[in-house]
Amino acid sequence: MLTTKKKQNIIKKNQVHATDTGSPEVQIAMISERIDELALHLKKHKKDNHSRRGLIKMVADRRSHLKHLEKTDKSRHEKVAKKLKA
């Protein structure tokens, strides 16, 4: 689970303008952070199938956000893709 401070840091790193909290870049970054945390949880708790299902849903959600961003603005999509790979 993401704490408020972690969320604020993620938003600050990925926001497009000063009051941005819901752009695709921010949403993708938030989902990616949640995916990372849940993946660590599942390494410890291998039989937690309910959380595994949630992880799969989050990965699909992130993929759909990325596809939408790719369709609307290729340059922004490339920036987000570079951040995810790094």
N, C-alpha and C positions, 0 to 999 in steps of 0.2 A: 504494500500500500504506500502510495506517495504522500509524504508529509507536505504541509503547506509551504515550507521553505524550499523543498525540492521543486515543487511546482512553480514557485516564483522564479527560481533560478533557471528552470527550463524555459519559461516564458521570456525572461530577459535575454537569454541567449538566442532565441529563435524568432522574436517578434519583428514584424516588418516596420512598424511605426510605434511611437511611444505608448499608445493606449491599446495596442493589439493584444488580444487574448484568444482569438478564435480563428485566426488564419490557418490555412492548411498546413503551413510549416510548423506552427505551434502544436496543432492537433497531432500531426505525425510524430513530432518529438515526444509529446506526452505519451502517446500509445507505445512508442519504442521503449521508453523508460519503463513503463509498466510491463512490457514483454520481457525485458531484461530481468526485472525483479522476479517475475513469475517463473522464468526459466531457472533462476537460481533456486527458488523454492522447490521446483520439480526435480532438481538434481538430488535434493535431500529426501524428498517424499515421492518416491517413484510410483507409488500406487494411488496417488491422489488424482483420480480420473476426472473429478468434477473441475478441478483447477486446470487440468490439461485441456478440457473442452473450452474453458474460458480463454486459454492461451490461443487455441486455434481460432476462436472467434476474433480475438484482438489482431492476430496476424492477418486475417481476411479483411478486417476493418481498415488496417493500415494500408493494405494493398489497394483497396478501393479508393482511399484518400490519395494515394500516389497516382493511380490511374486518372483520377479526376484532375489532379494538378498537371499531369502530363498533357492531357487534352486541352486544358485552358491556357497554360503558360509553360512552355518547354524550358525556358531559362531558369525559372524558379524550381522546376522539378529537378533539373540537373544539380542545382545547389543543394537541395535537400538530399538527393541521392549521394552526393559526395560526403555530406555530414554523416549520413547513416553508415557508410562504408568505413569512415575514419574512426 
